[in-house]
Amino acid sequence: MQVVGDAVGQDGLALAGRGLADTTRLASSPPDIWRDIAKTNADEVGAALDALIARLQDLRRDLPAGDTLEEVFTEAARWRQRIKK
């Protein structure tokens, strides 16, 4: 949410829809709770951040072709179906 807010500002956020609000709802939770959660689980959070950074770098490199983006969305949809059951 910080990246989006910094990029578009108040005027841009006024145009945002429900999808952005839904995907960023954790941004409204108390930061001290997340600080403590991250600190307590530093090894796991660090590994997850490393994996996310690597995936984002893959996506960035593949922007012209779009194959990685397609793979990521296909896999993400498959995983999301698992939580809906």
N, C-alpha and C positions, 0 to 999 in steps of 0.2 A: 504494500500500500504506500509505503514511503517513496518508492521509485515512481509509482504512478502519480502520486500527489505532487512530487517535485517536478515531474515532467509536464503536467497539464495545469496545475494550479487550481484555484477555486473555480474559475470559469469553466475549465475543462471537466472538473468533477461534477459540476451542475448538469452536465450532459450524460453522466454515467447512468447506467441502468441497474436493475436488480442483480444481474449476474456479477457485476463487480462487487456490490455490497455482500453478496453471498460468499464469494470466494475470498473475501478479505475480512470476514467477521472476527477473526482472532485478533486483528489489529486494534479492536476496541477493548480488549481485555487488559487487566492491570499488568504493566511491564514487570513489576517486581515478582509476580508469580512466574512469569516466563524466564526471568533471570535465574530464579531458584531452580526451576525445572532444568534449564540448560546447564547450570553449574553442577547439579546433581548427576546429570547424564552426559557430562562433557565428552566422554569417549564416543558414545553413540551419536550424539549431535554432531560432533566433529566429523565422524565418518559419513554421516548423512549429508553434511554440507559439502564434503569432498566429492561425493557421488553426484550431488546436484550441480556443482561447479563443472565437473567433467562433462555431464550431460549437456549443460548450457553451452560449453565450448564446442561440443560436437554439433549442436544445433546451429551455432554461429558459423562454423566452418562450412556447413552443408546448406546454408540459405539459398544459394543459387540453384541447387538441384531440388531441394525439398524432400529428399528421400528419408532423411533422419527424422524430420518433422512428422512425416506420415507414419513411420515406425513408432515414434513416441506416442502419438495420438491413438494409434491402433492398440498398442499395449496398455495405455492408460484407460481406454474404454473397456478393455478386457478386465483389468483389475477393478475398475469401478463397479462393473456388473457384480463382482463378488461381494461387495459391501451392501448391495441392494437386496440380496437374497437372505 
